Amino acid sequence: MVDLKKILTGNLFGGLGKDIAVDLGTANTLVYVKGEGIVIREPSVVAVNQKTNQILAIGKEAKKMVGRTPAHIVATKPLLNGVISDFEVAEQMLKYFVQAAYNGKAVFPKPRLIIGIPCGLTEVEKKAVKDAGKSTGAQKVFLIEQPMAAAIGARLPVQEAGGNFVVDMGGGTTEIAVISLGGIVLAKSLKIAGDKLNEDIINFSQEEYKLLIGDRTAEQVKIKLGSACSIKEKQKGEEKTEMPIRGRNLITGLPEEVIINEEDVRKAIEKSIKEVVMEVKNTIEETPPELVADIMSRGIYLAGGGALLRGLDVLITKETKIPTRIVEDPLTAIVRGAGMVLESLDELEEVLIEPEDLQAPR
């Protein structure tokens, strides 16, 4: 991981030494503290007792409960496709992570907060995010679009007059954006990302093997066997990569174990991956010619957990004829970028959605 403590410097806020940036993702939430770097990396999962409305666990502890709770306890994700679907739970989750970043200590004066959001949110959805941020006690809440933050985290020259093409594939959405002169020229947001690939694997297991598996199992299969390209010919004597999956047989109702391999998983997620690649091509077609020329020389950059899907960069390169690269540590690119904005707010304020709110009240 990049050592942000050494790379990022600045004393813009004087006594406000605990300003923070948050990548509030559908699958994971990451928190960056000014001057310290990334201090929180937790799943965006909350376990709630529906009888008492009490929150039992947040983050890693809550994720362990997914699919393993009694009826009155629900382990849920308060964000759906990058949008807050349960405001109260999302508010509590954000409060918890911010408090954890401060080790439970009170901070005064109140900090400023930057939150990464998907492109194309409505004003109502943006307000929900800002309200959740203000509930943590933040003095000011700023929003930054996730592909912009990812581009900054990847150290792309976003303020120059040149095209930067970013594909950020997270848990709930895939954000595709062309960036130039500190702004987003063209952006698309797809509800096809990591969670959708998990769903594809679950559906494939049901159709092909009549086996019902859970979301955690599907995610493990995706991480170990997932690939975007066809499997290359194996050398003689080399076995295909495969793993056992366990679930309930839909016909007999009894537990069963089957072996699934790379090719099965590729077939399962093939349609979704094609849709993402098609949208990348559509975005290129709609990009102004001068920026396309820049992108051809600079390439396409992949960020987010989806960037780790084997062969995705190779497939996009093949389909677009444009070199495609995975940014350094793609899982943290957004929160790194938001943190860099936090550290150099005077120079990078134009990348925020509402930079006019920059000045703190006196």
Buried (B, 14 or more C-beta within 10 A) or exposed (E): EBEBEEEBEBEBBEEBBBBBBBBBBBBBBBBBBBBBBBBBBBBBBBBBBEEEEEBBBBBEBBBBBBEEBEEEBBBBBBBBBBBBBBBBBBBBBBBBBBBBBBEEEEBEEBBBBBBBBBBEBEEEBBEBBBBBBBBBBBBBBBBBBBBBBBBBBBBBBBBEEBBBBBBBBBBBBBBBBBBBEBEBBBBBBBBBBBBBBBBBBBEBBBEEBBBBBBBBBBBBBBEEBBBBBEBEEEEEEEEEBBBEBEBBBBEEEEEBEBEBBBBBBBEBBBEBBBBBBEBBEEBBEEBEEEBBEBBBEBBBBBBBBBBBBBBBBEBBBEBBEBBBBBBBBBBBBBBBBBBBBBBBBEEBBEBBBEBEBBEEEE
